[in-house]
Amino acid sequence: MALPLWSFPPNWGGSFNETLEWLTDVLQSPSGAEQRRALRLAPRRSFSFEVLVHQAARTRFDLWAHVLGVQPLALPIWTDAQPLDTLAAAGSNAIAASTAGYDFAAGGLAMLASEDWSISELLDVDQVTVGGLALAAPTLHAWPTGSRLLPVRKALLQSLPEPVRLTDELARASVSFELINPSSWPAQLPTTLYRGKPVLESRPDESDDLTQGYERLTQRLDNEVGIPRITDTSGYGFVLQQHAWALWGRDEHTAFRSLLYGLRGRQAAIWVPTHAADLVATGQVQGQTLQVQPCGYSDLMTTGKARMGRQDIRIELATGEALHRRITAAAAGAALETLALDQALPAGVSASAITRISFMALCRLAEDRAEIAHHTDADGLAKATLKFRGVRADLEAAAA
């Protein structure tokens, strides 16, 4: 029996939310050392969005949910819709289309639909090529230029919809789906490396406030009578830091999805700069010595444990180049603080040539769940926010 095709497009007046969820087994010692193991080859993927159904479509939606609501269905990936540039005649065994960055899969499904979504046809995809799709069975209908082509995935409704009746002809409903076949994607971490680990160089989207804090591994002993005793078992402060993206265009969407697949939920570690002006260069910059405005670094960062997450820095230059260094020592002066670096800075770099100095921490994702809010299709705008959690850089990063 052919899969029923979900043919109710999302209401783009709201966001179209996509969730990817990995499963990571994290074994953590009281010292903060971790062993992390990915338990899924690919993330579970789900979608939630709102639909508006009018007149006959409202009745069809009601009947569809009543009869077919718990069955597997064919769900179009609405963010990957594209118009046909050429006519697809009836009986065609191939469809010319863009495939790079689209969710087409060999052996999977696709959909052709009219511009107003009133007519549609489900296709079996045999092969995906650079220039289009080879079909396992020919098309039944002719599809003119401008018809919509979309990837399709098998899915289940996570819960039956409860439409809100707006008028006797118009209803609104929120729906959520979970895909029931694997969603593979090429994994790609940033190519810039520091101490053997990739560096997240993209600046965060700061249109919304981002949080930054710390987590400590503590044990509390309290008999409810005396003064409780709290033990910091690791002695480290593990950074908790949000990083947000405003993705515009298919290339940025594709790169971000590849980053998520590279991180594999909480498994992989990556250097995450604050991208804030944490230190301000002033005075002399010479060799392995960097002078900065007083901020208490030399007073508070006295040990390796205290410096973890605040020992490695990203130095951005006016030329656009970025340097990554480790602070090995710090001393307070009358008006400046002097930092000793593990490597000399290039000759000719002065304080005026440095535009920003940010702390960096080696982190993994704090959660296995990542959500992308699509405000248009993937050729337009999407937003996402991830929270990173620090790990023991002294154990996981390469030595200098």
Disulfide bonds with the S-S distance in Angstrom:
none
